[in-house]
Each structure stands twice: as C-alpha cells, then as structure tokens.
Amino acid sequence: MTTSTADIVICGAGIAGVAAAYHLVVRRGLRDIVLVESNTPLSMTSDKSMECYRNWYPGPGTDMVALVNRSIDLMEELEAETHGRFNMNRRGYAFATARADEASRLADEAHEEQRLGAGPLRIHDGSSGPDYMPSAASGVDTTLDGSDLLLDPDLISKHFPNLTRDTVAVLHTRRCGWLSAHQYGMYMLEQAREHGVKLLRGDISSVRTRGGRIMGVDVCTSGTVQRIDCERFVSAAGPLHNHLATLLGIELPLSCELHLKATFADPRGVIPRQAPMLIWMDPGPLRWHEHEREVLIGSEQTRYLLDDFPAGVHGRPEGRGDRVILQWTHDVTPVEPEFPIRIDPHFADMLLHGMAVAMPGLEAYFDNPPTPYVDGGYYCKTPENRPLAGPLPVEGAFIIGGLSGFGMQSSSALGELLSLHVAGEPVPEYAEAFMLERYQNPDYVTAVAAVDPRLGQI
C-alpha cells in the first residue's frame, strides 16, 4: 500500500466529474485535485448520449431553466474559446403531433416555458404575424430563442416535408441543438489536467471517515491499494452513485434506467441533413406491414411490439454523411446497473417502426432495414428527475449526480455550482433546488410522489 495526500478527490471521470474538475481548478483556482476513474474517461455513459442540449424544461419554478440557460452560456463560451471545436449548432428541437389535444397542450407548454425563462413564443397559424425562420444547419445563431409554434398545414409541409401529412402542429424550440459531446468533455479534461488535476486509473474501495467527516479514500490500482488522505471528496460516479453512498454510510434518492440509442444509415434522406431534433409526441402503436404483424404475433418474445407505446420517439441527423440517430425513453423501469449492458435484439426495429409513424418515408426500409449500431448506458435519476449538486451529510463530501437525460447540457452549470459549494463561495439563487436537503421538506416529498417519471427526460 502506498500513501499520498490530496486536497480534493473526485470519483468519476464522466462528464459530471470532468466538469467539476474543470471548474474547481480552471475557474476557481483550487489545486491538488485527483480525479479517479476505473475506465477510459467519458466512456461509461457520457459518450452514449444523443449529444443534445436544450433550455426547455418543465416547472415547478424557474430553477431548471435557469440552470440550463447558464450551462448553455458556458458551453457557448467554450465553443468560442476553441474556435468551434465542438461543432455546436442551434438547430432546435421540433415537437410534432397529429392530435388536436396534443397541439393544445404544446401551446400551453410553450406559454409556460416563456414564463419560466426559455424565451418568447411566436405562433404561426396562417394569419398575419412574424415570419418563421428555419434554423441554420451549422453554427450558433444567438438570435434564435424561445419557440415557434407552427399550426398552418402549408407552413408545416413546407419546412417539415418528412413529417406525416396528418401533422397538425410543430413546436420548434430554439435555444436547443447538439454538439460533439466527446470533444466538449475532452477539452474540459485537457484543461483540467493542464492546470494540475491528476487522473488516477482505479476503483475506490473505501471512503474513510472519522467523526462524521471525510479523512481519505482507498483506491485499487492494478492490484495494489493506494491510500489518499484528503478532507474533501466529490461523488461524480453516475450509475455507481449508490455504491459510493454505501461506502459513505448514507442513502441517496437515486435509481438507474437503461437507455439505448441506435444509429442507422439513411441513404434515402428521409430525415433531412439540415433537420432539427424531431420528437413525435403521440402515443400509440408502431407502424408495421401486415406480413410483419403476422410474424410478431406468433412469438411471445415479439408480441409486445404490437402494443401501444408512449410518446417521445426522437431522432436527428448525425455528421456529414447519411447517418441518423434514434432514441426512445419508452421504459423507465428502475434497474440495477450491470456491465456489459443488455441490449434488446428488437430495439432497433422498434425505433425504426416507431419513428415511421411520424415519418412514413422510413417505411421504405422495412423489408431491407439498414444495419444499426446500438449502444447505450444508464440514466441515473432522482424521483422528480432533477439533479443533485452540493454537500452530502458527511462533512467534506459532495455530490454531482442524477443527471438523467440532461447530463451533457447541464454539466457546465452543475460543475460550476459544485465548485462553488466546495470552495465555500456564494451560490446562485437556483442552488437550493438541486441540493439533497430538498428531500427534508415533507411538502416537496409529497409533490415528488406525483411526478411522471418521464418528466423532463427528452
């Protein structure tokens, strides 16, 4: 066993841990920080995301919108600092529906998001009003903010010709888009290491405490144990947070969900290369040919594919070729993380046939589907699907976690917030909304119990 010292030890070099390290050392100027990771940095879940960002989050309160607006500010700063290294765009999210009741709900949501701080709503219903401006395919146009609600069938058909003719509304949210998540994370990691952060490959086997405060950690590295004495410890362990909580002797309100995505070739260009992220908001059955239905119904393993599915299948073009990415938060059942992850062999078919409801052109691939690449990871989430960033009940221990479905886009602001807590500096007004102590409020716990587990997921 070897022994060393550090001021701060961070467990986990996913996007949360990397952002925390970056803000602690580069923005706050703290030193003597060790970042512990058993795998390649940014490889457990962070590189399995859709790589998207948005400032479109439900209430209650303005805290989540304020947090992500701050995070996007920071992301845009880094994009400018690196001269476009992340290929960040602001193409937006397009929430589409073929149902009048859902169109009405989208309008209500847009009015509410305007109140929460996501930007102004512009309605395009065929009458006189502001012109609808499509998003540029690349770059970040900072004048694009708020949302545009398209209700005019001719306007929808003109700007979203890939959608089914049954579409009655498209809500195009504008301070949204995507970027190269790996490049984004790697830049923060490179900067953190250039400023002195040490990256240690290994597993934390114990967290030592005395009198209710952090004393150090033990790290297993290549069959040996390295003891690091420290007074501050940050859990940024993603789906392994509960394991670290056990080492600390505490419990956390966190669970995990398996989330997969599939990448396809789209040589027919069904999803236009300049398209925004498209989210289909109508629940219902998938689109199948009759001969496919006959096959599916004949097996217990595939019969579920004929059931109704929840809303939310979504996808976007990827890169400069003909690739597209599809994802669907259709199953939010909590699971215990296991590696390697288990992949449903029918997942890619489900995505293709689900998105074909919104984009009938995808039906051309049914009989000869493109070979998909499926990967994924675990979303770690709180019951109400809001993150945790702040101190833990053990003195000197902190957490940055519960970043389900919004890890990439919230990581900069959460890393900044975590660094302010650790450094003992003043925190922004929204900080209280993301602290563990919120669960000590009985009214908050009661409200959480009624929350839809898919809330804020896309």
Secondary structure as a PSIPRED ss2 file (coil, helix, strand):
# PSIPRED VFORMAT (PSIPRED V4.0)

   1 M C   1.000  0.000  0.000
   2 T E   0.000  0.000  1.000
   3 T E   0.000  0.000  1.000
   4 S E   0.000  0.000  1.000
   5 T E   0.000  0.000  1.000
   6 A C   1.000  0.000  0.000
   7 D C   1.000  0.000  0.000
   8 I E   0.000  0.000  1.000
   9 V E   0.000  0.000  1.000
  10 I E   0.000  0.000  1.000
  11 C E   0.000  0.000  1.000
  12 G C   1.000  0.000  0.000
  13 A C   1.000  0.000  0.000
  14 G C   1.000  0.000  0.000
  15 I H   0.000  1.000  0.000
  16 A H   0.000  1.000  0.000
  17 G H   0.000  1.000  0.000
  18 V H   0.000  1.000  0.000
  19 A H   0.000  1.000  0.000
  20 A H   0.000  1.000  0.000
  21 A H   0.000  1.000  0.000
  22 Y H   0.000  1.000  0.000
  23 H H   0.000  1.000  0.000
  24 L H   0.000  1.000  0.000
  25 V H   0.000  1.000  0.000
  26 V H   0.000  1.000  0.000
  27 R H   0.000  1.000  0.000
  28 R C   1.000  0.000  0.000
  29 G C   1.000  0.000  0.000
  30 L C   1.000  0.000  0.000
  31 R C   1.000  0.000  0.000
  32 D C   1.000  0.000  0.000
  33 I E   0.000  0.000  1.000
  34 V E   0.000  0.000  1.000
  35 L E   0.000  0.000  1.000
  36 V E   0.000  0.000  1.000
  37 E E   0.000  0.000  1.000
  38 S C   1.000  0.000  0.000
  39 N C   1.000  0.000  0.000
  40 T C   1.000  0.000  0.000
  41 P C   1.000  0.000  0.000
  42 L C   1.000  0.000  0.000
  43 S C   1.000  0.000  0.000
  44 M C   1.000  0.000  0.000
  45 T C   1.000  0.000  0.000
  46 S H   0.000  1.000  0.000
  47 D H   0.000  1.000  0.000
  48 K H   0.000  1.000  0.000
  49 S C   1.000  0.000  0.000
  50 M C   1.000  0.000  0.000
  51 E C   1.000  0.000  0.000
  52 C E   0.000  0.000  1.000
  53 Y E   0.000  0.000  1.000
  54 R E   0.000  0.000  1.000
  55 N C   1.000  0.000  0.000
  56 W C   1.000  0.000  0.000
  57 Y C   1.000  0.000  0.000
  58 P C   1.000  0.000  0.000
  59 G C   1.000  0.000  0.000
  60 P C   1.000  0.000  0.000
  61 G C   1.000  0.000  0.000
  62 T C   1.000  0.000  0.000
  63 D H   0.000  1.000  0.000
  64 M H   0.000  1.000  0.000
  65 V H   0.000  1.000  0.000
  66 A H   0.000  1.000  0.000
  67 L H   0.000  1.000  0.000
  68 V H   0.000  1.000  0.000
  69 N H   0.000  1.000  0.000
  70 R H   0.000  1.000  0.000
  71 S H   0.000  1.000  0.000
  72 I H   0.000  1.000  0.000
  73 D H   0.000  1.000  0.000
  74 L H   0.000  1.000  0.000
  75 M H   0.000  1.000  0.000
  76 E H   0.000  1.000  0.000
  77 E H   0.000  1.000  0.000
  78 L H   0.000  1.000  0.000
  79 E H   0.000  1.000  0.000
  80 A H   0.000  1.000  0.000
  81 E H   0.000  1.000  0.000
  82 T C   1.000  0.000  0.000
  83 H C   1.000  0.000  0.000
  84 G C   1.000  0.000  0.000
  85 R C   1.000  0.000  0.000
  86 F C   1.000  0.000  0.000
  87 N C   1.000  0.000  0.000
  88 M C   1.000  0.000  0.000
  89 N E   0.000  0.000  1.000
  90 R C   1.000  0.000  0.000
  91 R C   1.000  0.000  0.000
  92 G C   1.000  0.000  0.000
  93 Y E   0.000  0.000  1.000
  94 A E   0.000  0.000  1.000
  95 F E   0.000  0.000  1.000
  96 A E   0.000  0.000  1.000
  97 T E   0.000  0.000  1.000
  98 A C   1.000  0.000  0.000
  99 R C   1.000  0.000  0.000
 100 A H   0.000  1.000  0.000
 101 D H   0.000  1.000  0.000
 102 E H   0.000  1.000  0.000
 103 A H   0.000  1.000  0.000
 104 S H   0.000  1.000  0.000
 105 R H   0.000  1.000  0.000
 106 L H   0.000  1.000  0.000
 107 A H   0.000  1.000  0.000
 108 D H   0.000  1.000  0.000
 109 E H   0.000  1.000  0.000
 110 A H   0.000  1.000  0.000
 111 H H   0.000  1.000  0.000
 112 E H   0.000  1.000  0.000
 113 E H   0.000  1.000  0.000
 114 Q H   0.000  1.000  0.000
 115 R H   0.000  1.000  0.000
 116 L H   0.000  1.000  0.000
 117 G C   1.000  0.000  0.000
 118 A C   1.000  0.000  0.000
 119 G C   1.000  0.000  0.000
 120 P C   1.000  0.000  0.000
 121 L E   0.000  0.000  1.000
 122 R E   0.000  0.000  1.000
 123 I E   0.000  0.000  1.000
 124 H E   0.000  0.000  1.000
 125 D C   1.000  0.000  0.000
 126 G C   1.000  0.000  0.000
 127 S C   1.000  0.000  0.000
 128 S C   1.000  0.000  0.000
 129 G C   1.000  0.000  0.000
 130 P C   1.000  0.000  0.000
 131 D C   1.000  0.000  0.000
 132 Y C   1.000  0.000  0.000
 133 M C   1.000  0.000  0.000
 134 P C   1.000  0.000  0.000
 135 S C   1.000  0.000  0.000
 136 A C   1.000  0.000  0.000
 137 A C   1.000  0.000  0.000
 138 S C   1.000  0.000  0.000
 139 G E   0.000  0.000  1.000
 140 V C   1.000  0.000  0.000
 141 D C   1.000  0.000  0.000
 142 T C   1.000  0.000  0.000
 143 T C   1.000  0.000  0.000
 144 L C   1.000  0.000  0.000
 145 D C   1.000  0.000  0.000
 146 G C   1.000  0.000  0.000
 147 S E   0.000  0.000  1.000
 148 D E   0.000  0.000  1.000
 149 L E   0.000  0.000  1.000
 150 L E   0.000  0.000  1.000
 151 L C   1.000  0.000  0.000
 152 D C   1.000  0.000  0.000
 153 P H   0.000  1.000  0.000
 154 D H   0.000  1.000  0.000
 155 L H   0.000  1.000  0.000
 156 I H   0.000  1.000  0.000
 157 S H   0.000  1.000  0.000
 158 K H   0.000  1.000  0.000
 159 H H   0.000  1.000  0.000
 160 F C   1.000  0.000  0.000
 161 P C   1.000  0.000  0.000
 162 N C   1.000  0.000  0.000
 163 L C   1.000  0.000  0.000
 164 T C   1.000  0.000  0.000
 165 R C   1.000  0.000  0.000
 166 D C   1.000  0.000  0.000
 167 T C   1.000  0.000  0.000
 168 V C   1.000  0.000  0.000
 169 A E   0.000  0.000  1.000
 170 V E   0.000  0.000  1.000
 171 L E   0.000  0.000  1.000
 172 H E   0.000  0.000  1.000
 173 T E   0.000  0.000  1.000
 174 R C   1.000  0.000  0.000
 175 R C   1.000  0.000  0.000
 176 C E   0.000  0.000  1.000
 177 G E   0.000  0.000  1.000
 178 W E   0.000  0.000  1.000
 179 L C   1.000  0.000  0.000
 180 S C   1.000  0.000  0.000
 181 A H   0.000  1.000  0.000
 182 H H   0.000  1.000  0.000
 183 Q H   0.000  1.000  0.000
 184 Y H   0.000  1.000  0.000
 185 G H   0.000  1.000  0.000
 186 M H   0.000  1.000  0.000
 187 Y H   0.000  1.000  0.000
 188 M H   0.000  1.000  0.000
 189 L H   0.000  1.000  0.000
 190 E H   0.000  1.000  0.000
 191 Q H   0.000  1.000  0.000
 192 A H   0.000  1.000  0.000
 193 R H   0.000  1.000  0.000
 194 E H   0.000  1.000  0.000
 195 H C   1.000  0.000  0.000
 196 G C   1.000  0.000  0.000
 197 V C   1.000  0.000  0.000
 198 K E   0.000  0.000  1.000
 199 L E   0.000  0.000  1.000
 200 L E   0.000  0.000  1.000
 201 R E   0.000  0.000  1.000
 202 G C   1.000  0.000  0.000
 203 D E   0.000  0.000  1.000
 204 I E   0.000  0.000  1.000
 205 S E   0.000  0.000  1.000
 206 S E   0.000  0.000  1.000
 207 V E   0.000  0.000  1.000
 208 R E   0.000  0.000  1.000
 209 T E   0.000  0.000  1.000
 210 R E   0.000  0.000  1.000
 211 G C   1.000  0.000  0.000
 212 G C   1.000  0.000  0.000
 213 R E   0.000  0.000  1.000
 214 I E   0.000  0.000  1.000
 215 M E   0.000  0.000  1.000
 216 G E   0.000  0.000  1.000
 217 V E   0.000  0.000  1.000
 218 D E   0.000  0.000  1.000
 219 V E   0.000  0.000  1.000
 220 C E   0.000  0.000  1.000
 221 T E   0.000  0.000  1.000
 222 S C   1.000  0.000  0.000
 223 G C   1.000  0.000  0.000
 224 T E   0.000  0.000  1.000
 225 V E   0.000  0.000  1.000
 226 Q E   0.000  0.000  1.000
 227 R E   0.000  0.000  1.000
 228 I E   0.000  0.000  1.000
 229 D E   0.000  0.000  1.000
 230 C C   1.000  0.000  0.000
 231 E C   1.000  0.000  0.000
 232 R E   0.000  0.000  1.000
 233 F E   0.000  0.000  1.000
 234 V E   0.000  0.000  1.000
 235 S E   0.000  0.000  1.000
 236 A C   1.000  0.000  0.000
 237 A C   1.000  0.000  0.000
 238 G H   0.000  1.000  0.000
 239 P H   0.000  1.000  0.000
 240 L H   0.000  1.000  0.000
 241 H H   0.000  1.000  0.000
 242 N H   0.000  1.000  0.000
 243 H H   0.000  1.000  0.000
 244 L H   0.000  1.000  0.000
 245 A H   0.000  1.000  0.000
 246 T H   0.000  1.000  0.000
 247 L H   0.000  1.000  0.000
 248 L H   0.000  1.000  0.000
 249 G C   1.000  0.000  0.000
 250 I C   1.000  0.000  0.000
 251 E C   1.000  0.000  0.000
 252 L C   1.000  0.000  0.000
 253 P C   1.000  0.000  0.000
 254 L C   1.000  0.000  0.000
 255 S E   0.000  0.000  1.000
 256 C E   0.000  0.000  1.000
 257 E E   0.000  0.000  1.000
 258 L E   0.000  0.000  1.000
 259 H E   0.000  0.000  1.000
 260 L E   0.000  0.000  1.000
 261 K E   0.000  0.000  1.000
 262 A E   0.000  0.000  1.000
 263 T E   0.000  0.000  1.000
 264 F E   0.000  0.000  1.000
 265 A E   0.000  0.000  1.000
 266 D C   1.000  0.000  0.000
 267 P C   1.000  0.000  0.000
 268 R C   1.000  0.000  0.000
 269 G C   1.000  0.000  0.000
 270 V C   1.000  0.000  0.000
 271 I C   1.000  0.000  0.000
 272 P C   1.000  0.000  0.000
 273 R C   1.000  0.000  0.000
 274 Q C   1.000  0.000  0.000
 275 A C   1.000  0.000  0.000
 276 P C   1.000  0.000  0.000
 277 M E   0.000  0.000  1.000
 278 L E   0.000  0.000  1.000
 279 I E   0.000  0.000  1.000
 280 W E   0.000  0.000  1.000
 281 M C   1.000  0.000  0.000
 282 D C   1.000  0.000  0.000
 283 P C   1.000  0.000  0.000
 284 G E   0.000  0.000  1.000
 285 P E   0.000  0.000  1.000
 286 L C   1.000  0.000  0.000
 287 R C   1.000  0.000  0.000
 288 W C   1.000  0.000  0.000
 289 H C   1.000  0.000  0.000
 290 E H   0.000  1.000  0.000
 291 H H   0.000  1.000  0.000
 292 E H   0.000  1.000  0.000
 293 R H   0.000  1.000  0.000
 294 E H   0.000  1.000  0.000
 295 V H   0.000  1.000  0.000
 296 L H   0.000  1.000  0.000
 297 I H   0.000  1.000  0.000
 298 G C   1.000  0.000  0.000
 299 S C   1.000  0.000  0.000
 300 E C   1.000  0.000  0.000
 301 Q C   1.000  0.000  0.000
 302 T C   1.000  0.000  0.000
 303 R H   0.000  1.000  0.000
 304 Y H   0.000  1.000  0.000
 305 L H   0.000  1.000  0.000
 306 L H   0.000  1.000  0.000
 307 D C   1.000  0.000  0.000
 308 D E   0.000  0.000  1.000
 309 F E   0.000  0.000  1.000
 310 P C   1.000  0.000  0.000
 311 A C   1.000  0.000  0.000
 312 G C   1.000  0.000  0.000
 313 V C   1.000  0.000  0.000
 314 H E   0.000  0.000  1.000
 315 G E   0.000  0.000  1.000
 316 R E   0.000  0.000  1.000
 317 P E   0.000  0.000  1.000
 318 E E   0.000  0.000  1.000
 319 G C   1.000  0.000  0.000
 320 R C   1.000  0.000  0.000
 321 G C   1.000  0.000  0.000
 322 D C   1.000  0.000  0.000
 323 R E   0.000  0.000  1.000
 324 V E   0.000  0.000  1.000
 325 I E   0.000  0.000  1.000
 326 L E   0.000  0.000  1.000
 327 Q E   0.000  0.000  1.000
 328 W C   1.000  0.000  0.000
 329 T C   1.000  0.000  0.000
 330 H C   1.000  0.000  0.000
 331 D C   1.000  0.000  0.000
 332 V C   1.000  0.000  0.000
 333 T C   1.000  0.000  0.000
 334 P C   1.000  0.000  0.000
 335 V E   0.000  0.000  1.000
 336 E C   1.000  0.000  0.000
 337 P C   1.000  0.000  0.000
 338 E C   1.000  0.000  0.000
 339 F C   1.000  0.000  0.000
 340 P C   1.000  0.000  0.000
 341 I C   1.000  0.000  0.000
 342 R C   1.000  0.000  0.000
 343 I C   1.000  0.000  0.000
 344 D C   1.000  0.000  0.000
 345 P C   1.000  0.000  0.000
 346 H C   1.000  0.000  0.000
 347 F H   0.000  1.000  0.000
 348 A H   0.000  1.000  0.000
 349 D H   0.000  1.000  0.000
 350 M H   0.000  1.000  0.000
 351 L H   0.000  1.000  0.000
 352 L H   0.000  1.000  0.000
 353 H H   0.000  1.000  0.000
 354 G H   0.000  1.000  0.000
 355 M H   0.000  1.000  0.000
 356 A H   0.000  1.000  0.000
 357 V H   0.000  1.000  0.000
 358 A H   0.000  1.000  0.000
 359 M C   1.000  0.000  0.000
 360 P H   0.000  1.000  0.000
 361 G H   0.000  1.000  0.000
 362 L H   0.000  1.000  0.000
 363 E H   0.000  1.000  0.000
 364 A H   0.000  1.000  0.000
 365 Y H   0.000  1.000  0.000
 366 F C   1.000  0.000  0.000
 367 D C   1.000  0.000  0.000
 368 N C   1.000  0.000  0.000
 369 P C   1.000  0.000  0.000
 370 P C   1.000  0.000  0.000
 371 T C   1.000  0.000  0.000
 372 P C   1.000  0.000  0.000
 373 Y E   0.000  0.000  1.000
 374 V E   0.000  0.000  1.000
 375 D E   0.000  0.000  1.000
 376 G E   0.000  0.000  1.000
 377 G E   0.000  0.000  1.000
 378 Y E   0.000  0.000  1.000
 379 Y E   0.000  0.000  1.000
 380 C E   0.000  0.000  1.000
 381 K E   0.000  0.000  1.000
 382 T C   1.000  0.000  0.000
 383 P C   1.000  0.000  0.000
 384 E C   1.000  0.000  0.000
 385 N C   1.000  0.000  0.000
 386 R C   1.000  0.000  0.000
 387 P C   1.000  0.000  0.000
 388 L E   0.000  0.000  1.000
 389 A E   0.000  0.000  1.000
 390 G E   0.000  0.000  1.000
 391 P E   0.000  0.000  1.000
 392 L C   1.000  0.000  0.000
 393 P C   1.000  0.000  0.000
 394 V C   1.000  0.000  0.000
 395 E E   0.000  0.000  1.000
 396 G C   1.000  0.000  0.000
 397 A E   0.000  0.000  1.000
 398 F E   0.000  0.000  1.000
 399 I E   0.000  0.000  1.000
 400 I E   0.000  0.000  1.000
 401 G E   0.000  0.000  1.000
 402 G C   1.000  0.000  0.000
 403 L C   1.000  0.000  0.000
 404 S C   1.000  0.000  0.000
 405 G C   1.000  0.000  0.000
 406 F C   1.000  0.000  0.000
 407 G H   0.000  1.000  0.000
 408 M H   0.000  1.000  0.000
 409 Q H   0.000  1.000  0.000
 410 S H   0.000  1.000  0.000
 411 S H   0.000  1.000  0.000
 412 S H   0.000  1.000  0.000
 413 A H   0.000  1.000  0.000
 414 L H   0.000  1.000  0.000
 415 G H   0.000  1.000  0.000
 416 E H   0.000  1.000  0.000
 417 L H   0.000  1.000  0.000
 418 L H   0.000  1.000  0.000
 419 S H   0.000  1.000  0.000
 420 L H   0.000  1.000  0.000
 421 H H   0.000  1.000  0.000
 422 V H   0.000  1.000  0.000
 423 A H   0.000  1.000  0.000
 424 G C   1.000  0.000  0.000
 425 E C   1.000  0.000  0.000
 426 P C   1.000  0.000  0.000
 427 V C   1.000  0.000  0.000
 428 P C   1.000  0.000  0.000
 429 E H   0.000  1.000  0.000
 430 Y H   0.000  1.000  0.000
 431 A H   0.000  1.000  0.000
 432 E H   0.000  1.000  0.000
 433 A H   0.000  1.000  0.000
 434 F H   0.000  1.000  0.000
 435 M C   1.000  0.000  0.000
 436 L H   0.000  1.000  0.000
 437 E H   0.000  1.000  0.000
 438 R H   0.000  1.000  0.000
 439 Y H   0.000  1.000  0.000
 440 Q H   0.000  1.000  0.000
 441 N C   1.000  0.000  0.000
 442 P H   0.000  1.000  0.000
 443 D H   0.000  1.000  0.000
 444 Y H   0.000  1.000  0.000
 445 V H   0.000  1.000  0.000
 446 T H   0.000  1.000  0.000
 447 A H   0.000  1.000  0.000
 448 V H   0.000  1.000  0.000
 449 A H   0.000  1.000  0.000
 450 A C   1.000  0.000  0.000
 451 V C   1.000  0.000  0.000
 452 D C   1.000  0.000  0.000
 453 P C   1.000  0.000  0.000
 454 R C   1.000  0.000  0.000
 455 L C   1.000  0.000  0.000
 456 G C   1.000  0.000  0.000
 457 Q C   1.000  0.000  0.000
 458 I C   1.000  0.000  0.000
